[in-house]
Amino acid sequence: MTAAARPSSTSKGATPKPANARGVARLIAVQALYQMDVGGTTLPQALAEFEMFRLAEEVDGWAYRPADKGYFRHLVQGVVESQKVLDPAIHAALPDGWPLTRLDTLLRAILRTAAFEIMKRQDIPAPVILNEYLDVAKAFYEDQEVRLSNGVLNALAKRFRA
């Protein structure tokens, strides 16, 4: 079950707002990148699996919101192609003593995808990107990880959107 399908709550008990088609694409891109990292799935395999099974309107009885399939593909491919630039930028934005490898795999996927959008999608305001990925983080994590994500993403936005 994924957060695109299941209701979730934050540690404060608030339910995250429903995502639009691009927001769903962001969430599913994070999940695809997580799967690639954990399972060793290749880019073509991940794209094919997620486009075939996870971008459907209903999977195993769970209703999914429609996703922007083109944006999903753009994000996943962009993160993979830009990872050698993204990872050092994220590492530099982390607190001292926190290497990128210390982060949970899913949190790394969230930060990489958000960093890609901050760096490459100048047509989307940085606050929109930050809010979208903080909502993704809230779907999976408690306050500490969300605060860490907020700090890293704000630092990246200042660096790349000065």
C-alpha positions, -999 to 999 in steps of 0.1 A, spaced: 0 0 0 13 34 -9 7 69 5 -10 78 -28 -37 53 -19 -39 51 18 -50 78 42 -22 88 65 -18 112 94 10 133 107 22 131 142 -1 160 150 -31 141 138 -37 162 107 -44 145 74 -22 157 45 -41 176 18 -51 155 -13 -25 158 -41 -32 170 -76 -20 150 -106 15 165 -104 16 159 -67 7 123 -71 35 120 -98 59 134 -72 49 109 -46 51 79 -70 84 91 -84 98 91 -48 85 56 -44 100 44 -77 134 59 -67 132 42 -33 125 9 -50 154 14 -74 177 21 -44 165 -8 -22 158 -34 -48 184 -27 -74 157 -21 -100 169 -5 -132 155 28 -145 136 11 -174 122 -16 -150 111 9 -125 94 32 -151 77 2 -167 64 -13 -134 52 20 -120 36 31 -152 18 -2 -157 8 -10 -121 11 21 -99 -3 49 -121 -36 31 -125 -67 45 -110 -72 14 -88 -47 -11 -76 -56 -40 -53 -88 -23 -43 -72 10 -34 -83 40 -54 -55 62 -66 -58 98 -77 -48 104 -113 -11 111 -118 7 131 -144 25 103 -161 48 125 -181 59 144 -150 65 111 -132 88 100 -159 105 134 -160 112 133 -123 126 97 -121 148 101 -152 160 135 -141 170 124 -106 188 94 -120 206 115 -146 215 143 -122 223 122 -91 261 130 -92 251 167 -89 222 162 -65 239 141 -39 268 165 -31 243 195 -30 221 176 -5 252 165 15 263 201 18 229 211 30 228 185 58 239 193 93 276 187 101 283 150 108 253 138 88 264 122 56 238 115 29 243 77 35 232 81 71 197 91 60 169 65 55 166 54 19 131 69 15 142 102 30 171 103 5 146 97 -24 124 125 -12 154 149 -9 168 139 -43 135 144 -61 129 177 -44 165 189 -51 161 180 -87 129 201 -90 145 230 -72 176 229 -94 160 221 -128 124 234 -127 128 272 -124 93 275 -138 78 262 -105 81 285 -75 104 271 -48 78 274 -20 55 252 -41 81 225 -45 91 227 -8 54 224 3 48 194 -20 78 174 -7 71 183 29 37 168 24 53 137 11 77 136 41 47 140 64 30 110 49 59 88 60 77 104 88 73 121 122 83 157 130 121 152 133 125 140 97 101 166 84 120 194 101 153 180 87 137 179 52 125 214 56 159 227 66 177 209 38 152 220 12 153 256 23 191 255 21 189 241 -14 163 267 -25 186 295 -12 216 280 -30 199 273 -64 173 301 -64 192 330 -51 
